[in-house]
Amino acid sequence: MNDEAQTMRAVFARAYGTPADLEVGDFPKPEAAPGTVLVKVAAAGVAYHDGLQLAGKHQIKHQMPYVPGMEIAGTVAALGDGVHGPAVGTPVLALNEGGGWAEYARVEATQLWPLLNGVDDAGAAALSMAYTTAHCGLYWEGGVKQGETVLITGATGGVGLAAVQIAHALGAEVIAVASSAERLRIAAANGADHGVNYTETSLKDAVMDITQGKGVDVAFDPVMGSLYPDVLGSLGWGGRHVIIGFAGGEIPQIPSNRLLVKNRRALGMVMSFYRRHRPELMLETVETLQRLYLDGKLKPLIAETGPLEKAPDYLVEIMERRLIGRAILTP
């Protein structure tokens, strides 16, 4: 499709539903409205949050029909009124509320960042949501320092595996928590120093054995649910519990007395805070991640790469938790 066409190829949904309801075909091409940038998409991530949006179970809602896809890498195609950069042709990484599974996406000007030389499109798309979430949670909220011990639940999920790599890059000792020996093997290959299979042993007891009774300095927790009591009990004195989400399906109550007795902290972390309210920290995170990627210290696990037509298949694998790593679409 040329840049002057009024339509583009895209994956889209006419109503909330399942991956089987997605269609691939011609869709109206967006324009660069005031305050936005039109991006020619080179790579777009497929992730669990896309499935939640499609099912209508995510906080982000859409007018129908809509194009999914929050994780985008590509080049600037046009600038809307009031936008002064990045210049047309600049390679960028972007986070969006949707629109990525297409040849073009309209992105708020504040929600995209130039790529450093050498960062490829697939790597940038894989870094965009999972790695920025993990870095903001570990570094800005958790304050992870070299030599500290970090516990990571859901350690082979998209955000969890990113957190394993980032915590390792920050110089922390990493304890990965997962549901199988195979998942723990993958976590170990990505920087985990220890692994705990919570289906076979007490998480708290295992952590106390590993830490010789001290407990961990930081728990990075995208799971919560039934694991929460053991995660809380695994925190040492001054421990920080960074709550990223509720993949475990339950929203447990936090017993404040158990925070008090060891001077622990419970910290909620949502990416919209950094994206909307702390843009200077978000920029530092994006640049830091790119440098770590170029240095070989971050290596996103890209499990699948394919054309737009593969989006429904990839999303099924992700929602059924059969795919470990990122799936990347290349429009």
Residue pairs with C-beta under 8 A, 6 or more apart in sequence:
1 7
1 8
1 9
1 29
1 103
3 40
3 77
5 29
6 28
6 29
7 26
7 27
7 28
7 29
8 26
8 27
8 28
8 29
8 102
8 103
8 104
9 24
9 25
9 26
9 27
9 102
9 103
9 308
9 331
10 24
10 25
10 26
10 27
10 67
10 101
10 102
10 103
10 308
10 331
11 22
11 23
11 24
11 67
11 68
11 69
11 101
11 102
11 308
11 311
11 312
11 329
12 22
12 23
12 24
12 25
12 27
12 65
12 66
12 67
12 68
12 101
12 102
13 21
13 22
13 23
13 54
13 64
13 65
13 66
13 68
14 21
14 23
14 64
14 65
15 21
15 64
15 65
16 54
16 55
16 56
16 64
17 54
17 55
18 54
18 55
19 51
19 54
19 311
19 312
19 313
19 315
19 316
19 319
20 312
21 54
22 54
22 68
22 311
22 312
22 315
24 308
24 309
24 311
27 65
27 67
27 102
29 103
29 104
30 38
30 99
30 104
30 105
30 106
31 38
31 78
31 80
31 106
32 38
32 77
32 78
32 79
32 80
32 83
32 106
33 80
33 81
33 106
34 80
34 81
34 82
34 83
35 80
35 81
35 82
35 83
35 108
35 109
36 80
36 83
36 106
36 107
36 108
36 109
37 76
37 78
37 79
37 80
37 83
37 86
37 92
37 94
37 106
37 107
37 108
37 109
37 112
38 76
38 77
38 78
38 79
38 80
38 104
38 105
38 106
38 107
39 72
39 74
39 75
39 76
39 77
39 92
39 94
39 104
39 105
39 106
39 107
39 112
40 74
40 75
40 76
40 77
40 103
40 104
41 72
41 73
41 74
41 100
41 102
41 103
41 104
41 105
41 331
42 73
42 74
42 75
42 121
42 330
42 331
43 72
43 73
43 74
43 121
43 122
43 124
43 125
43 328
43 329
43 330
44 69
44 71
44 72
44 73
44 100
44 101
44 102
44 105
44 125
44 328
44 329
44 331
45 69
45 70
45 71
45 72
45 100
45 125
45 126
45 128
45 129
45 130
45 326
45 327
45 328
45 329
46 69
46 101
46 311
46 314
46 315
46 318
46 326
46 327
46 328
46 329
47 70
47 71
47 129
47 130
47 158
47 318
47 326
47 327
48 157
48 158
48 247
48 318
48 319
49 58
49 70
49 129
50 68
50 69
50 70
50 315
50 318
51 315
51 318
51 319
52 58
53 60
53 62
53 68
53 98
54 68
54 315
60 97
60 98
62 97
62 98
66 98
66 99
67 98
67 99
67 100
67 101
67 102
67 105
68 98
68 99
68 100
68 101
68 311
69 96
69 98
69 99
69 100
69 101
69 102
69 105
69 329
70 95
70 96
70 97
70 98
70 100
70 128
70 129
71 95
71 100
71 125
71 126
71 128
71 129
72 93
72 94
72 95
72 96
72 99
72 100
72 105
72 107
72 112
72 125
72 128
73 91
73 92
73 93
73 94
73 115
73 121
73 122
73 123
73 124
73 125
73 128
74 91
74 92
74 94
74 105
74 121
75 89
75 90
75 91
75 92
76 86
76 87
76 88
76 89
76 90
76 92
76 112
77 88
77 104
78 88
79 85
79 88
79 109
80 109
83 109
86 92
86 112
86 114
90 114
91 114
91 115
91 119
91 121
91 124
92 112
92 113
92 114
92 115
93 112
93 113
93 115
93 119
93 124
93 125
93 127
93 128
93 286
93 290
94 100
94 105
94 107
94 111
94 112
94 113
94 128
95 111
95 112
95 128
95 129
95 132
95 271
95 275
96 105
96 107
96 108
96 111
99 105
99 106
99 107
100 329
101 308
101 311
101 329
101 331
102 308
102 331
103 331
110 275
110 276
110 279
111 275
113 283
113 286
113 287
115 124
115 290
116 287
116 290
116 291
116 294
118 294
119 290
119 293
119 294
121 330
122 302
122 305
122 328
122 330
123 293
123 300
123 302
124 290
125 326
125 328
126 300
126 302
126 326
126 328
127 289
127 290
127 293
127 298
127 300
129 158
129 271
130 158
130 159
130 161
130 162
130 300
130 326
131 162
131 165
131 166
131 289
131 298
131 300
132 271
132 274
132 282
132 285
132 286
132 289
133 159
133 162
133 244
133 269
133 271
134 159
134 160
134 162
134 163
134 165
134 166
134 220
135 162
135 166
135 285
135 288
135 289
136 269
136 271
136 274
136 281
136 282
136 285
137 163
137 220
137 242
137 244
137 269
138 144
138 150
138 163
138 166
138 167
138 170
138 218
138 220
138 242
139 166
139 170
139 285
139 288
140 274
140 278
140 281
140 285
141 240
141 242
141 267
141 269
142 150
142 218
142 220
142 240
142 242
142 267
143 218
143 240
144 150
144 167
144 170
144 172
144 217
144 218
145 170
145 171
145 172
146 170
146 171
146 172
147 171
147 172
147 173
148 172
148 173
148 217
148 218
149 172
149 173
149 174
149 175
149 211
149 214
149 216
149 217
149 218
149 236
150 163
150 167
150 172
150 173
150 174
150 175
150 216
150 217
150 218
150 219
150 220
151 175
151 177
151 207
151 216
151 218
151 219
151 220
151 221
151 231
151 234
152 160
152 163
152 164
152 167
152 174
152 175
152 176
152 177
152 187
152 192
152 219
152 220
152 221
153 160
153 177
153 219
153 220
153 221
153 222
153 223
153 227
153 231
154 160
154 177
154 178
154 221
154 222
154 223
154 247
155 161
155 163
155 164
155 176
155 177
155 178
155 183
155 184
155 187
155 192
155 195
156 176
156 178
156 183
156 186
156 187
156 324
157 222
157 247
158 325
158 326
159 222
159 244
159 245
160 176
160 220
160 222
161 186
161 187
161 190
161 301
161 324
161 325
162 298
162 300
163 220
164 174
164 176
164 187
164 190
164 191
164 192
165 190
165 191
165 297
165 298
165 299
166 289
166 292
166 298
167 174
167 191
167 220
168 174
168 190
168 191
168 192
168 193
169 191
169 292
169 297
169 298
172 217
172 218
173 193
173 194
174 191
174 192
174 193
174 194
175 192
175 193
175 194
175 195
175 196
175 207
175 210
175 216
176 184
176 187
176 188
176 192
176 194
176 195
176 196
177 195
177 196
177 198
177 203
177 223
177 227
178 184
178 187
178 195
178 196
178 197
178 198
179 197
179 198
179 199
180 197
180 199
181 197
183 324
184 192
184 195
184 196
184 197
185 195
186 301
186 324
187 195
188 195
190 299
190 301
194 210
196 203
196 206
196 207
196 210
198 227
198 230
202 230
203 227
203 230
203 231
203 234
204 229
204 230
204 233
204 234
207 215
207 216
207 230
207 234
208 215
208 234
211 236
214 236
215 234
215 235
215 236
215 237
215 239
215 262
216 234
216 235
216 236
216 239
217 236
217 238
217 239
217 240
218 239
218 240
218 241
218 242
219 231
219 232
219 234
219 235
219 239
219 240
219 241
219 242
220 242
220 244
221 227
221 228
221 231
221 241
221 242
221 243
221 244
222 244
222 245
222 247
223 245
223 246
223 247
223 248
224 231
224 243
224 245
224 246
224 247
224 248
224 250
224 251
224 252
225 246
225 247
225 248
225 249
225 250
225 252
226 248
226 250
227 248
228 248
228 250
228 252
229 252
231 241
232 241
232 254
232 255
232 258
232 264
233 258
235 241
235 262
235 264
236 262
237 262
237 263
237 264
238 262
238 263
238 264
238 265
239 262
239 264
239 265
240 264
240 265
240 267
241 264
241 265
241 266
241 267
242 267
242 269
243 266
243 267
243 268
243 269
244 269
254 266
258 264
259 265
259 266
274 281
274 282
274 285
275 282
289 298
292 298
293 299
293 300
300 325
300 326
301 324
301 325
301 326
302 325
302 326
302 327
302 328
303 323
303 324
303 325
303 326
303 327
304 310
304 314
304 317
304 323
304 325
304 326
304 327
304 328
305 327
305 328
305 329
305 330
306 314
306 327
306 328
306 329
306 330
307 329
307 330
307 331
308 329
308 331
310 327
310 329
311 329
314 323
314 327
314 329
315 327
317 323
317 327
318 327
